Amino acid sequence: MSTPIAAAAPKPSRVNLRRPDIMEAVREQVEQHYRSQIVEKLRGRGGVLEAAELRVRLAKEFGFCYGVERAIDLAYAARKVFPNQPIYILGEIIHNPEVNEQLIAMDIKFLSGPNKSAGLETVQANDVVIIPAFGAEVAMMNALREKGCQLVDTTCGDVMSVWKRVTQNAKEEFTSIIHGKAKHEETQATSSRASHYLVVLNLPETDYVCDYIRHGGGKTEFLQKFAGAYSPGFDPDRDLVSIGVANQTTMLRSETEEIQRRLRRAMADRYGDASIEQHYRMFDTICGATQERQDALIKLLAEPLDMMIVVGGYNSSNTTHLAEMSAEHVPCYFIRNKSKILSTKAILHFDLHQQLEVQTENWLPTGKAYIGITAGASCPNNIIDDTVRRLFELRGVNVDQLIADTNA
């Protein structure tokens, strides 16, 4: 009696939605949801608007980057091409609540995160699954392939560049030291492509690692300190002998560069400069859009501002860093959208230290006020538009009329 042959798993397919006809069909819908004529007009005026003793200046670079625009376009295109088919997304497409709420309104079901409405067990062969801009872990991609899903991959190209470096480290038996947030989707996707990895969040954690490289230490203490931030079976005595530095693409560039310098110095101290290539390597994998927004903010902060308003999702890494940079120079209010500007007397904003939303009283001066505004790469222009309008509304000024009068 012959043995039955097991049925082959259905083959997954990648859906090409970047065709000109499809992109043209979704452009109007995307622009209706996220574009802003006011923001574009302000860009043409040097980003400055002034009236009623209120002066507002937008950073030169802010808001959606190409990678985010591409991810959103592809998600909208998926619903356009598959109007009646179940569509799932692994998690938040980007870290902006308004954008994710739009996807929910389009009946795209989330498989994880705060908006979760379905589980992986719900997904069937040929169902459409969107991979967010952060990418996905290798195990998840394998599970989707085994199911035979139709994949709409919106992973950012800058993220995939980091994956190439981490994969190369693994092939050459270098441990990847990843500057990032261990629980962030992007870092989890990146670390899943490494054979050995350790995630460091900041300079103090880096210094701890550097001290261990130079002098050794208690392995148990090391593993407890970095619990949840290293590969299975990680052994600092074995896995810190040869290291390659990578990063979550939305981290502060200056911090990543300092982490690179400190780790290189530690390896040189331990093994000697002549042997450094056998023990250390690094690559520049900071996202260009992230760096452009940080550079533009630095220039804006050189102005005599009274305050900064940073707009975007509270769980957005690149937006959080813009708020951190701003708070070092002037009072900074990190808000999700215009609804947080309650009045001239009160504003709700996210406190980075307490990690919660707080209310500040008497935040807006009654006389002259010079306010800078920026937003992370995941914040759409319409949210920035609403924020500008709200600020001038508090001074009794209609922005549309103001721009019309000044252009007359």
N, C-alpha and C positions, 0 to 999 in steps of 0.2 A: 504494500500500500504506500503510495507516494505521500510525502509530507507536504501539506498545503503551504504555498508561498505567501508570506505576509504581504498585505497590500502596501505599496509604497506610500510614504507620506506625501500629501499634495505639495507641489512646488510653490514657493512664495513668488510673488511677482512685484516688481517695483513699478509704480504707476507714473508715467511721464505726464505731468500736468503743466509743464513749462512751455507748452505750445502757444504760439502767438494768439490763436483764436480763443483759447481758454483764458489766457491772461487778460485779453481785451474784454471778455465777458464779465470778469470779476472786478475789473479796475474801478468801475463806477460805484459798486457796492463798498469796496474797501475805502475809497476816497470819501464816500458819504459818512462812513463811520469814524474815520480817523484823521482826515486832512483838515487843514485850517487855512483859510485865505488870510486871516489876520496875521498869523505867524509868518506866512510868506511875505506879506507886505512889510512886516517889521524887519525881516531879514534884509529887505531892500533899502531900509532906512538905517542900517547899521545896528539894528536890534534895539533902538531906543524909542521910547514913547514918553511924552511929558505933558502934564496938565494938572491944574489945581494943586500946585506945589508937590506933586508926586512925579517922580522920575523912575521909570522902570527900564532896566537894560537886560536883554537876553544874552546869555553866553553865545559866543560865535558858533559853537558846535553843541548840540543837545538833541535829545529825542531819538526817534527810531534810527537805527543803523541799517545797512543793506541786509545783513543777516536776519534781522527781525522782520523787515519788510518782506523778505523772501518767504520766511516761515508763515507769516499771516496770509500772504497771497496764496501759498500752496494749500493751506487749510480751507480757505474760502473756495478755492478751485475744486478741492475734493468734494465739497458739498454740491457745487454746481454740476460736476460730472456725474456724481452718484446721488441724485436728488432723493431717491426713495430707499437707499441702501443703508444699513447700520454703519455708522462711522464712529470709531473710538479714537481716543488720544491717550497716550501713556500717562501724561500728567500735564501740568501747566505748560502751555506752548512757550510762554515767556513769563517773567514775573511781573505781570501787570493785571490787576483784578478786572479792570474794564474790558480788556481784550479777552480774557478767559470767560467772562460773562457773556460776551458776544458769541463765543463758540457754543456755550450752553444753549443760548437762544436759537442757534442753528441746529439743535438736536445732535450735537457731537458729545458723546458720553466719555467721561473721564474715568480712567482705570486706577488712578491713585490721587493722593493729595486731598486738599480740603473740599474739592468739588467732585470727589469720587461718587459715581453713580452706577458703576458696573465693575465686575471682576474679570480677570483674564479667562476664567472658566466660561464666561459668557460668550467670548469671541469664538467665531466659527470660521471654517475654511472659506476663503474668498471675501470675508469681511474686510472693510477698509480700516487700517490702523495708521494713525499719524504719529510719527516720531518727532518729539519736540525739538526746538532749536538747541537744547542742551545735549541732545543725543540720548543714547540708552545703553544700559549695561549689556555686556556680551550675552549673559544668560537669558536676558529678556529677548534680545534679538533672535537667539537660537530657538526660544519657545515659539515666537511668532512665525519663524520659518517652518518649524515642524507643523504648525497649524495650517500653513498654506495661505496666510493672509495676504492681502494686497497692501503693500507698504507705501506710505507717502512720507518720505524721509526729509524732514526740514532741518536736519542737523547743520549747524553753522560751520562753514569752511574753516574758520579759525580754530574751532574745537577739534575738527578732524586733523588739523596740522599738529596739535598737541598729541593726539592719539598716535600719529606716525612716530613721534619722538619717543613716546613711552614704549611702543612696540619694539622700536629699535634697541632701546635700553634692555628690554627683556631678552632679545635675541643675543645680545652681547654680555648678558649676565650682569648688568648694572641695575642696582635698585633705584627705582624712581622716587625721588623726594619731591612731593607735589605741594606747592604753596597754594593752599585753598582751604575751603570749608568742607570737612569730612562728610557732612550730611547733605551737601549741595548736590543736585542731580548731575551737574556737569562733572564734578570731581568724582562722583561714584561711577559715572560712565567711563571716565578716563582711567581710574584705578583698576577697573575690571579688565583693562587691556594690558596690565603690568603683571609680571610673574611675582615680583616683590616690590612693595611700595610702602611709603610712610608719608602721611599728610601732616604738614606743619601749618599752623594758622597764622603765626606772627613771629616777630623777632625774639621774644622771650623763649618761645618753644624752639626756635632755631638755635639759640644760644645753648639750650639744654642739650640738643643733639650734638652741637659742636664740642661741648665739654666731654660728652661721652666718646666722641670720635678720638679726641686727644688723650683722654685719661682712662677710658673705660668707666665702669660703675656697676651699680646694682641692676641686673637685668630685669628682675621682678618689678622694681620701682619704675623702670623705663616703660615696661609694657603696661603698667597700671596708668601711668601718666598719659599715654597715647591710646588708651583703650578705645576701640572703634575706629582707629585712624591708621591701621596698618594691615598688611596682607596676612592671611591665615598662616600660622607657623612662623611668623616673623621673629628673627633672632638678631638683635642689634649687634652682637659680636661678629656674626657672619655677614649680615646684610648691609652693614655700613662700611664695608671695606672698599666697595666700588659703587659710586652713586652718580646719578644723572638728575639734574634739577629740571622740573617742569612746573606748570602752574595752571590754576583755574584762570581762564582768559580774562575774567572781570576783576581781578585783584588789582591793588595799587601797584603801578609799575615800579615806583621808587622803592617800595617795600620788597618786591620780588627781586630787584637788582641787588638790594642790600643782603637779602637772604643768600643769593648766589655768591656774593663776595665773601660772606662769613663762612659758608660751607667750603668754599674753595680754600680759604686760608686754613681752616681746620684740617682739611685733607693734606695740604702742603706741610703743615706742622707735624702731622703724624707720619707721612710717608716721604716727604721731601719734594722740593719743586721739580727735581729731575724726573720723578716718577708720577707727576700729577696726571698725565694723560691716561695712565692705567687705573686711576682711582676717581677721577672727577671729569664730568662734562656738563655743559649747559647749552640751552638753545633759547633764543628770544621768541617766546610764544605768547606774549601779551597781545590781546586783540587790538587792532589798529583803531577801531572806533572808540573803544574804552579809553585809549591813550589820548585821542583827539579831544574827547570830552573833558578829561582831566587837565590837559594843557590849556584848553579854552577857559576852564574855571580858574586856573592859576592867574591868567591874564585879567579876568574879570575881578578877581579878588584884589588886584592891585589898584582898583578904583576906590574912591572914598565912600564905600557903601555903608548904609546904616544897618542893613541886614541882607541875608540871602534866603530865598525860598527855593527849596529843592522839591521837585514834583515827581512822584512815581510810586511804585509798589513798595511796601515796607520790607518785603522779603527779597527785593532785587539787590544783588550784590554790588553791581556797578553803581546803582543809585545811592546805596548806603555809603559807599566810599566818597561820593561827591558831597554828601552831607557831612561826613567826618572831616573832609578837607575844609569845607566852609566854616564849620564850627570852630576851627582853630584860629579863625581870623575875625569873624563877626557873629552876632547873634544869627542863628540859623533855624528855620522852621521847615521841617521835612513833612510834607503833606501828601496825602493820596490824591486829592483833587480839590476843586473849588469849594465843595461842601464843608471842608474843614475850616474855611475862613468864615467864622460865625458872624463877626461884626468888627468894627474898629476897636472894640474892647476885648474881644476874645478870639483865640485861634486854637484849634486842636491840631496837634502835631506829634510825630513819633519821636520819643526820647531814646536815643541810641544806647545810653547807659542803662536805663531801666528796662529797655526793650518792650515798651508799651506806649500807648497813646496818652498824652497828657494835655491839659488845657493851660494856656498862658494868658494872663489878663494884661490889658493895656499894652499890647504888643506893637501897635501902629501909632507913631507920633501924630499929633494933631496938626503940626506945621509941615515943614519940608521933610521929605523922606526920599531917600535914594535906595531903591531895592533892586538887587540882582536876582535873576531867575535862571535856573538850569534844570535839566531833567536827564535821567539815565537813558540808555539805548533802548529800553523797553517801554518808554512812555510815549504815547501818541501825541501828535500836535494838537488835536482837539482838546486834550486835557490841559495843555499849556495855554491854549487860547482861552479856555474857560477861566483859568487862574488870572490871566491878565485882565480880562473883562471884570472879574470880581473885584480886583484891587481898585480899579478906577470907578467901579460902581459905588464903592464905599465913599468916594469923594464926589459922587453925583455926576460922573462923567460917562457918556456913552462912547465906547471905543470906536464903533463904526462911524459915528458922526465926527469924532475927533480926527480920525485918519482922513476922512473925506475933506474936512475943513483944511487940514494941513497940506493936502495934496492939491487943493484948488489953486 
